[in-house]
């Protein structure tokens, strides 16, 4: 008979947020905003846990790490690299991290002190895995296997440069194989999965794959306040932007996990900042701070993206490009990332956080039938009854139209009414349109396309 204690710590969907920032918290029928996050505060929490259990801590990152804020995007994650190594992660996986191209990500990952894991990312030419499928660790005498699953949507809805030369699967078949391998061949006592598929997809996956103990979820920015047990596994997800740290404490005996405790820790202002990490963060941000702090306007509306159907933040974005172009319609992707902007000043930092890809504004014409079909396709990608078919983001952001639909209806039959500029849609009419990125208007829709 033996018993050993382990602590697993999780960050997911950091999106390049180096410093503290505002996050939204719903209280009854209204939002509240407070400062959270910052890698220097996260470092303090991690150090405190390691001090109490020096050989029993595993720190994992679910990806969406090296993209999303101006300092990080401007140098393609280079300024973040030493900070990640100082934090001492044990493994990570990826999604928006492919934004600079697969070859760049492979090189970047090779310069970290821990591996990028993905059982479902293949080289198109060779058919081989691009990244390692798992990593073995020993903590407090326990043999632990960590298996990674990257976002399956990279080659399905993301721009082509994200996935040149690579392809992705949902990872179910591969996960089943590698769980069996690490159990039987590597003699792992504990199996942990880090995934960027999204919470609905992962719940389905867990019901179909046995042998997993801990499943760390990512992609959908869920704040899971109490670990859920699915099949034999505990699953958690820990918000976004580094505003939260997920923690699971385990007692492990002969028969596996005997006791567990889960906490979703808000990285709030009571947590002191680790001096070494704070200094490194300042090195990364200082060259840009004057520009980022510049006040360029004000908002009398709280701006946030924390809504599936429509958001104040994206309404501002689309109003801006529609006002500039004079088009009838405006579209952008239903991005999840982007710290909220409470009522008050708007800075350049806020604008970069809203749209860190800084894409050009594009124009096209769409027929009424194309608008209808494009929105039906997007609604299916967001609300598909089979989680494996969900490819969001939130619902595509739009301006200039009113859309009425039934979420519960089957694919292709959700829309009941569609109005453009206040009038019922005319399938044969063409409508002037502006949009941001090919996720706003995909390549197979529209004509007369041009970039401003």
Secondary structure, DSSP 8 states (H G I E B T S, - for coil): ---EEEEEEEE---TT--S-EEEEEEETTEEEEEEE--HHHHHHHHHHHHHHSTTSEEEEE-S--S-SSHHHHHTTTHHHHHHHHHHT-SEE--SGGGGG-HHHHHHHHHTSSSEEB-TTEEETTT--BSSBSEEEEEETTEEEEEEEE--GGGGTTS-GGGGTTEEE---HHHHHHHHHHHHHTS--SEEEEEE-S-HHHHHHHHHH--S-SEEE--SS--B-SS-EEETTEEEE-B-STTSEEEEEEEEEETTEEEEEEEEEEE--TTS---HHHHHHHHHHHHTTHHHHH-EEEEESS-B----SS--HHHHHHHHHHHHHH--SEEEE--------B-SEEEEHHHHHHH-TT---EEEEEEEHHHHHHHHHHHHHHHH-SSGGG---SSS-EEESEEEEE-TTS-TT--EEEEEETTEE--TTSEEEEEEEHHHHS-TTS-EEEEE-
